Amino acid sequence: MNKFEKLIQELCPNGIEYKKLGEVATIYRGGNFQKTDYEENGIPCIHYGQIYTQYNLFLNHTISFISDEKAQKQKMARENDIIMAVTSENIDDVCKCVAWLGDTDVAVSGHTAIIHHTINAKYLVYYFHTAMFYKQKVKLAHGTKVIEVTPSKLEDIIIPVPPIAIQKEIVRILDNFTELTAELTAELTAELTARKKQYEYYRNELLTFDTLTPRIRLGDICTVITKGTTPKSYQSSGIAFVKTEAFDGSRIVPEKLSYVDEETHLGFLKRSILQADDILVTIAGATIGKCAMVPANILPANTNQALAIIRLADGNSKKFVMYLLQSNHMKEYMQINIKGSAQPNLNLKQLNDFIIPLPSIEEQKRIVELLERFDTLCNDITKGLPAEIEARQKQYEYYRNKLLTFKRLEV
């Protein structure tokens, strides 16, 4: 019998008491400062957006500050308070939270709930990330484009409240498990990054040609270079609609597709109807230059205005051209053409004018065969690494959920 089991047997053999969060906590909304109020120094502050992007589960110092004058008008969290973001664009992120472990008060922005409680702070944050809490928050969430959970509604959340010794033991176990999981994930992620760099280096070497190799405008070997159109709305099924989010390297993942109705596909979106082996290239935004080839198994399909459609004429290897678009040739071309742009984008004329090396079709096929072979070797490994990372995360979540699931005390 391990220490945790002994504590359960000694302190609560008949089960754990469950309480409403409102019985063990006072919950109130955050303040109203904005990102524009940040100062280089001053009173520490937490903006609700940082809970999603900047912080892990626990923190004792902040990356942002506001002035003393501004802080006097704000809601403050004290040591061990939980700060929860109650507004999000999706159900998974809403109610993401952190425990403030700093020894000074911290100003908290709007779109948050500040939870002042009598529970071990780390224990409570761990519970707020379990499947049990998720099921409860789903019932409280409202909204479509913006998902929100009203702070006062959180008072009805049911939580297990074991003796403090058991709370501390759970925190000790999960802290250790979290650290081990983070270390392993970092190692696997570093290996995955190294494999991708190895592949990119090999691809760029194979696609480096001497001055005797002919050069040609991309537009001269295409029947179509156009871009998609953004529909007014999407639906849960229908005609496949490809966004950049569906790209996984040079592949399109069917599970990540959006959908439109057939009338929109054939009418409003008729100029961007896709064909098998079309090359899609992102021409705007943070993922500019990312590309993928359209597989036949997702057709009929369409795409939006952030993606250019490149349809090659017969006579050249389509995969060879796609590899060129992923290589240093395109990266260098983009650096010249989008330099200094506030909103980076490539227009269709620039794509048409993109000069590419074009060896014989036999050489194109040879290079494609080599790259595909190397791509397969890398993907066999890189498929395994993300799967291993995901498995470790699921293992951690399963273990956390099991630790925080108790026999309920009958009263």
N, C-alpha and C positions, 0 to 999 in steps of 0.2 A: 504494500500500500504506500503510495507516494504522499508527500507532504500535503498536497491539495486535497486528496481523498481523506486524509486524517482530519484535516480542518473541517471538512464537510461533516464527517461522522461525529466529531466532538462538538461542533458549534450549532449545527442545524440538521440533525439526522432525519427530521420529519419534513424537511423542505425549506425553501427560501420564501420570505415574504415578498410579495409584489405590491408596488405602490404606484399611484399616479405621480407623474413628475411634479405636478403642482403641490403635492404633499411634502416634497423634500427640496423644493426650489422656488425661487421667485424669478419670474420671467418678465423682461421688459425690452422694449425696442431700443435700437441704437440711435445715434445722433443724426446729424445732417451735414457733416463736412463733405467736401468734394476733393477730387484729386488735385484740383487747382489750388487748394489750400496748403499743399505740402510745403514744408520748410526744410532747410538743410539740417537744422537742429531744433530742439524744442521738446514738446511733450510727445511721447510715443503714441502712435495711432495705428489702427488696423482698418483698412477699407475692405468692404465685403468681397470685392473682386479678388483681393489678394489671397483670400481663403481658398479660392479655386486654383490659383496660379503660382503663388509664392511660398506658401507655408505647408508644412506637414501637419501632423496631429497635435504637436505640442510646441510652444515657443515661449521664450523668456526675454526676447528683445525683438524690436520691429525694424523694418527697413525704411519706414516713413515717419515723419514728425509733422506736427502743426504748432502754431504759436501758442504761448500761454493764454493770450487774449481769446483766441478761437477755442481753445480747450475748455475755457470756463463755461462755454455755452453748450458743451457736448455731454453725451452720456458716457460714463466711464465704467470700465470693467476692472474688478479687483483681482488680486492673486487667486488663482484656482477657478475663476469664473470660466464658463464655456461661452464662446462666441460662435454663433451659428448663422450662416448665410441662408436667409429664408426666401430669396428670390433667385431664380435661375432660368436658363433657356431649356432645361430638360429635367426630367424627374430624377435621374440618377444623381445630379449634382445638388439639387435643392436639399437643404438641411446639412450640407457638408459643414464641419465645424472644427474648431481648434480649442485647446485649453490654454489659457493665459497663465503661465507659471512665473512671470516676472514679479519682482518684489515692489514695483510701483504700479500705480493705476495707469490704464491705457485708454485713450479715446477710441470710440467705436463708431463707425459710419452707419448710415441708414441701410435698409434692406437686411437687417440683422436682428437676431434675438440675443440678448445677454442673459445667461442663465446663472444665477447666483444660488448655490446649492450646498448641501451638507454631505455630499458623497465624495469619495476619492475622485479627483478631477480626471485622472488618466483612465480610471475604470469607466467613468461616464462617457468619455470620448470614445473609448473602444466599443462600448455598447451602442453608441450612436452610429457606428459603422457596420453593424451586424444586419443580417437578413431579417431578424425579428423586428428591429426598428424600421427597416425599409418597408415592411408590410404595413406598418402603422402609419408612416408618413404618407404613403400613397393614398390612403383614405382621407387624409387631411388636405392634400394638395389640390389647388384649383388653378384654372387658367389654361390657355392653349399656347399662344406664342411665348408668353412669359408664365412660368410656373411659380406659384407662391404658396407658402404655408404661413398662415396668420400666427404670430408669436403666441397669442393667448390660447390658441388651439393646442399648443404643445403641452399645456398643463394636463391634458387628458392622456398623454402618452403613458403606457404602462411599462415600468422597468423593474427588474429584479433587484432587491436591495439586501444582499447578504451582509453578514457582519464585516466590520472594517478589516479584520485580519484576512478574510477571504478575498475581499476587494484588492488588498495589497498583494496577495499571492498571485492573483490573476494578472495584475499589472506587471509583476516581476516576470512571470512566464511569458507574457505577450511582448514585453519590452525586449527580452532575449530573442524571442522568435522573430520579431520585427527586424532586429539588427542582423540576424543571420540571413534572413530572406533578402534584405537590402544588399548585403555583401555579395551574395550569390547572384542576384539580379544584375548588379553592377559588373561583375566578372563576365557574365553571359552577354550582356549588352556590349561590352568592350570587344569581345570575340566576334560578335555579329558585325560591329562597325569595321573591324579589321578585315573580315572576309569581303565586305562590300567594297572597301577601298582596294583590296587586291584585285577584285573583278574589274573595277573601273580602270585601274592602271593597265591591266591586260587588254581591255577593250580599246583604250586610247592608243596603246602601242600598235595594235593591229590596224587601227584606222588612221595611222600616220603614213602619208604617202610622199614619194619624191616629186620633184617638179615636172617629171615626164608624164605623170598621171593626169589625164584630162580633167578639167574643171567645168562645171555647168551650173546654170541657174536651176534651183529646185523647181520653179514654175514651169520650166521647159520640159520636164519629164512627168508632169502631173496633168490629169484631166480636170481636177477640181482642187482649188484651195479656197475654202470658205470658212465661215464660222457659224456656230449654232445660234439659237434664239432661246431666251428664258421664258418659260410658260407662266401663265398667271397663277397656276396652282399645280400641286402634285396630288397623287392619290396612292392608295396602298397596293394597287395592282393595276395591270394593263400593259401599255407599251413601255418597254425599258427606256429609261432616261439616264444617260451617263453624266455624272459630275466628276470633278477631279478626285473627290473623296473615295470614289470607287476604284482608283488606281492602286495597285500593289506592285511597285516597280513598273515593268512594262506590261503588266497584265491587268485585266479588268475583273474585279471580283463580283460575281453575280449577286451575292448576299448584300452588297453595298449599293445596289442600284436604286434609283428612284423610279417613279412611274407616272405616265400621263395617259389620258384617254385617247382612243383611236382617232376621234374627230380632231382633236388638237394636233396629233401627230401628222395627220394627212393634210390638215388645213394650215393653221397658224405656224406650224413648225416644218412645213413641207420642204423648205430649202435645206434643212439640216438632217434629212433622213439618212441614216448611216448604212453603209454596205460592209460586208465582211472584208477584213484586212485594211480598212481605212485606218490611218494613223491620226490619233487625237493628240494635240499639243496644247498645253495650258499657255494662254497668251496674255494673262493678266493676273495680278495678285501675287501673294507670297510664294506660290508654287510654280511660278512662271518657268516654262521650259520642260516641265514634267510631261512625259508622253507615254502612250500605250496604244496597242493595236486592238481593233474591234474584232472579237471572235464571232464566228457565225452562230454560235449557240445562244447569243443574247438577242438576236434579231427577231422581229423588227425593233429598231431602237432609234433614239434621237439624242441630241446633246444641246448644251447651252452656249451662250455668247462668250463665256470665258475660255472656250475651247475652239481651236482651229481644226478643221477637217482637211486632211491631206490625202487625196486619192491619186495614186500613181497610175500612169499608163503602163500597159504591158511592155515587157522588154527589159525591166530591171527588177532586182530583188527588193521586195517591199521591206523585208526584215533588215536588209543591209541599210536602207535609207533610215529606218527607225533607229538602228544602232548609231548612225551618224548624228541623228537628232539628239541622242543621249550623250554624245561625246563632247570632247573639248572644242570641236569645231563650232557647235552651237553655243556653247558657253562663252567662247571668245566673241562670237558674233553678237550675242546679247549684251555683253559688256560694252561693246561699241555703240549699239543702237539704243539701249535704254539708260545709258549713263546720265545721271542728273535728273531723271524723271521722278516727280513726286509720287506718281502712281505708275509703277513699272508696267509696261505692256509692249507687246509686239503686234504690229498691225499686219494685215494680209499682204500689203506690198512688200514689207520687209521679209516676210516668209517667202514670197515669190522670188525675191532677189537674193536669197541666201545661196551663196556659191558653195557647191559641194564637190569633193573629189569623186570621180566616177570611173573606177577601173572596169575591165571587161566583166561581162556577166559571169564568166567562169571564176574570176578572182573574187567577185562579190559572193558567190555561192561558197567558195572555199572559206572566206572569212566568216560568213554566217555559220557554217558548220562548226568551225573552231570556237566561235563565241557561244554558240548554243551548247556545245559540249562543256565548255568551262562554266557557263551559266548553270547548267544542270548540276555540275559538281558543287558549285557554291550554294545553289538552292537546296540541295540535299542536306547541306549543313545548316544553312540559314533558316530552312523550314523547321529543322529540329531545335534550333536555339530559341526562336520566339515561342515555340510550343513548350519548351522547357521553362522559359520565363513565366508563361501563362500558367503552367502546371504548378510552379512554386507559389504563385500568387493565390491560386485556387486552394492549394494546400493550406496556406496561411489563413485564408478566409474561413475555410472549413474548421480549422483548429480553433480559431477565435470564436466562431459561432457555437461550437461544442462547449467551450469553456464558459461561455456566457448564457448557456441554456441550463436551467435548474428545475428540479422537481418543485412544484409550487406548494407552499404551505397552506393546508386547508384550515381556514379559521371559521 
